[in-house]
Amino acid sequence: MGMKLIVGNKNYSSWSMRPWIAMRVFGIDFTDEVIPLYQPGSREKILAHSPSGKVPCLIDGDIAVWETLAILDYLADKFPNLPLWPKDMKARAMARAISSEMHAGFAPLRNHLPMNMRRDPKRPRDLTPDVEANVERIDAIWSGARAQFGKDGPFLFGAFTNADAMYAPVVSRFASYNIKVGEPSRRYMDAVMALPAWKEWEVAGLAEPWIMQNNEV
Ligand SMILES: N[C@@H](CCC(=O)N[C@@H](CS)C(=O)NCC(=O)O)C(=O)O
């Protein structure tokens, strides 16, 4: 039986987008199952697969992997010939560090600018100092990786890696809330949003019927 990725609503579930886009970009065969979040019965449906009660969760036969970074590492272990992490040690160290920084951090940005691909970017949104500090740090991460490691392609380490997957929902948020970043980061965002896998996720998200409370369009 093939692998299955349990995800939340594609319009809103930033964590779900990360392993999904990595698997698509790397051509890994899988199916997905969307569990709409925060509906009656959502929690039970998620708990049937994921003991943490959170999505994403990858099901590979009798193995279940939850937590986004653990899923990305599982895929790197399962497919050692795919460059899910950069091969070069220095680039790989940075890719893992910035991915961990994303996984553990940026709470103000995540709380203040929730992913919502339907949002009209022309609607203004004031940023708090905490959010501005997060934006500055991410702009520095993106432009720094691009300058140091990005010469062989448009992504953080040239070719697409798990680090790009970790930041893909941030690209979505920056686009949806019209967040200003420097030119190298802007070009990086354009490259991520031009991926066929991005488009596929976005089309599916925009077509979903579920609307969250406090949804802004
Ligand atoms: N640390 C987790 C975070 C996962 C997470 O917060 N997922 C959200 C959706 S984006 C979720 O499952 N929410 C449902 C709930 O909390 O009931 C990871 O890395 O995967």
The ligand as an SDF file (V2000), in Angstrom:
LIG
                    3D

 20 19  0  0  0  0  0  0  0  0999 V2000
    4.1960   20.8890   15.6230 N   0  0  0  0  0  0  0  0  0  0  0  0
    3.1930   20.3690   14.7020 C   0  0  0  0  0  0  0  0  0  0  0  0
    2.1380   21.4260   14.4840 C   0  0  0  0  0  0  0  0  0  0  0  0
    0.9380   20.8760   13.7570 C   0  0  0  0  0  0  0  0  0  0  0  0
   -0.2970   21.7470   13.8950 C   0  0  0  0  0  0  0  0  0  0  0  0
   -0.3660   22.6520   14.7360 O   0  0  0  0  0  0  0  0  0  0  0  0
   -1.2920   21.4610   13.0490 N   0  0  0  0  0  0  0  0  0  0  0  0
   -2.5810   22.1360   13.1140 C   0  0  0  0  0  0  0  0  0  0  0  0
   -3.0830   22.4790   11.7220 C   0  0  0  0  0  0  0  0  0  0  0  0
   -2.0220   23.5390   10.8240 S   0  0  0  0  0  0  0  0  0  0  0  0
   -3.6060   21.1860   13.7110 C   0  0  0  0  0  0  0  0  0  0  0  0
   -3.5290   19.9830   13.5330 O   0  0  0  0  0  0  0  0  0  0  0  0
   -4.6180   21.7230   14.3830 N   0  0  0  0  0  0  0  0  0  0  0  0
   -5.7230   20.9380   14.8530 C   0  0  0  0  0  0  0  0  0  0  0  0
   -5.9250   21.0500   16.3230 C   0  0  0  0  0  0  0  0  0  0  0  0
   -5.0650   21.6380   17.0070 O   0  0  0  0  0  0  0  0  0  0  0  0
   -6.9570   20.5670   16.7910 O   0  0  0  0  0  0  0  0  0  0  0  0
    3.8920   19.9550   13.4010 C   0  0  0  0  0  0  0  0  0  0  0  0
    5.0600   20.2820   13.2350 O   0  0  0  0  0  0  0  0  0  0  0  0
    3.3250   19.2650   12.5510 O   0  0  0  0  0  0  0  0  0  0  0  0
  1  2  1  0
  2  3  1  0
  2 18  1  0
  3  4  1  0
  4  5  1  0
  5  6  2  0
  5  7  1  0
  7  8  1  0
  8  9  1  0
  8 11  1  0
  9 10  1  0
 11 12  2  0
 11 13  1  0
 13 14  1  0
 14 15  1  0
 15 16  2  0
 15 17  1  0
 18 19  2  0
 18 20  1  0
M  END
$$$$
